Amino acid sequence: MIRAPARWTAVRVSATARSRSEVHDAPGTGTQGRLARLTSLLHAKGFTVRTEQHALLSGTDRHMLYARRPDRAAAPSVPSAPTLLHGAELRSWLARRSTGQR
């Protein structure tokens, strides 16, 4: 069940008015059609919506939904594919993130 209407005030006054959500949408379950319903709901509220399913999640019920108000901040930047880091490379990346470096 989608219970979003009670929360639209928070979305309207948000500084960035953008959202990134993982949506579960599996045929034959209670989540069937959820991605389409959320996309329609957000469009009706004036959001620009983009959905995607990463290649690694193909065949699963996991989808990403990105929404933003056109009159607000730019859409969140999303890497096209995650990079897997290991060992020293991961530690270095985490250290840079914790100090605000990219």
Helices and strands as residue ranges (DSSP letters): G 4-7, H 8-13, E 18-24, H 34-44, E 48-52, G 55-57, E 62-68, H 87-98
